[in-house]
Amino acid sequence: MAIVDMLDEAYGDFSLNELATLLAVCEHEGLSVTSVARVCRFTEATASRTIRRLAPSDMPGALRPARGLVTLARAPNDNRSRYVFLTPAGRALCQTFDALISDSSRARLVPLDTRLTPDCGISDVAAA
């Protein structure tokens, strides 16, 4: 949630599609647009639009708000394929994500399995 809060504070309107796309590129820089779509479970059109929203405003085809976090590059031997790379600002943001995730002060969070209890047990289902 710290990442979502930080993005909300910095950008105000950072979408979940943008977050998923940025996280995919943070983990696997150099993915093709098609691979981003596959990893994020988007259509290729949605992946392309989302990437262009994360691109710098001076990149051809960029869409507002043009966040400047990723850039597209064409393959040298295939003019049709485009690959997604982090800009310096995008790389810095990914490093911030890593720091937030590995922050030891967050270790005080209760493990998920001790916070959640099922609404009913298997015996409740069998009895019904």
N, C-alpha and C positions, 0 to 999 in steps of 0.2 A: 504494500500500500504506500510505502514511502516513495517509491518510484512514481506511482500515479499522482500522489500529492505534489511531488516536485515538478512533474510535467504540467500539472494543472496550474501551479503557481507561475511557472516560467512561460507557458504558452496559452493557458486559458482554455483552449479548444482542441487539445491533442486527442485525436480519436483512438479508439481501441484498434482499428485497422492500422493506423500509423504506428502504434506501440508494437503490435505483433510484427509488423514489417521491420521496424527498426531492430527489435530483438533478434529476429531471424538473421538480419545482416550483421549485427554485432557478433553473433555466434558463428556465422559462415560468410564472411566477407567474400565477394566475388561470385555470389549466386547469380544465375540468370534470372530474368524476370519470370520465366516459366517455373523455375525452381522455387522462387519466392512464393508464387501462387500455390504451388503444391505444398510447401512447408506450412504456409499460413491457412491453407484450405480455402483460398479465394479463387475466383475466376481470374483468368489472365488479365482481363480488362480491369478488374478491381485492383489487382496487384500493380498494374501499370499506373493507374490513376493515383494510387496511394504513394507509390515511389515518386511520381512527379510532384506530389504535394510536399514530400520530404526533400526535394531537390532544391538547389540554389535558384534564385530568381533569374539569373543570367543563363541558365541551361535551357537550350531549345526544348520546348514542350513542357516546361515547368508550369505547375498549377499553383494558384494561391492556396495556402499562405506561403509557399516556397520557403520552407524552414531552413534549408541549407545544411541538412544533415547527411544526405547521401548524394551520390552522383552516378550517372550511367556512363558506361564505356562500351563501345562496340568491339567485337572480336576482330583481330587483325585479318583473319582469313574468312570471316562470315559477316557480311554487312547487316544481316537480318537479326542476329542475336545481340542482346544487350545484357551487360553484367552490372551488378550493383556494388558500389564501394562506398565506404564511409568518407566523409570529408573530415578535416581536422576537428571541426565542431562536433560532428557525429561521433568520432572516436573519443573525444573528451567526455561526451555524454555517456557513452558505453562504459568508460572507465568509472564514471560516477555511479552507474548502475552496479558495477562489480563491487565497488566500495560499500554501497548501501547493502548489498546482499551479504557480503562477508563481514559486516559490522558486528563485532562480538557483543556489543551492548544489546543487540536484538536477541541474543541467546536466551534472554529471560522469558521469551514467548513460550507459552505452554505448548507441548507437542500436540498436533492436530488430533491424534487418536484419544487423548485424554479429555479433550474439550467436547467432542461430539459423542452423543449417545444415540442409538437407534430409536426411532419412534415406537417400534415394537420389536420383539424378539421372534426367533423362529418358532418358539412354542406358541406365541400369540397367533401366528399365521396358521399353524397346524390346528389350533383349537377352533378357528373360525370356519 
